[in-house]
């Protein structure tokens, strides 16, 4: 929940801070356990089916979306989960990030998802 750590992690040619790599490794470990458990279940506990992505191709939209996410992550130092978790801190920059993120998600939903 500290944007300075994110910027330090992304600054590989400067004062690189590798501590975020340990957070990522922990997240990958937890996700790996979750996926292994999921494979043994017929359905989720709170839903009727798993909603997994069907597309497996790497296309321009995927690359563009991930690049846009990475640029935003590097500029703001937040990704959606930590930004939401940081809202109770009451920092104006966090609130601005969450509002613009929600606005971007709404615009994407209205212009891209519903046009299909």
Order of alpha helices (4+ residues) and beta strands (2+ residues): alpha-alpha-alpha-alpha-alpha
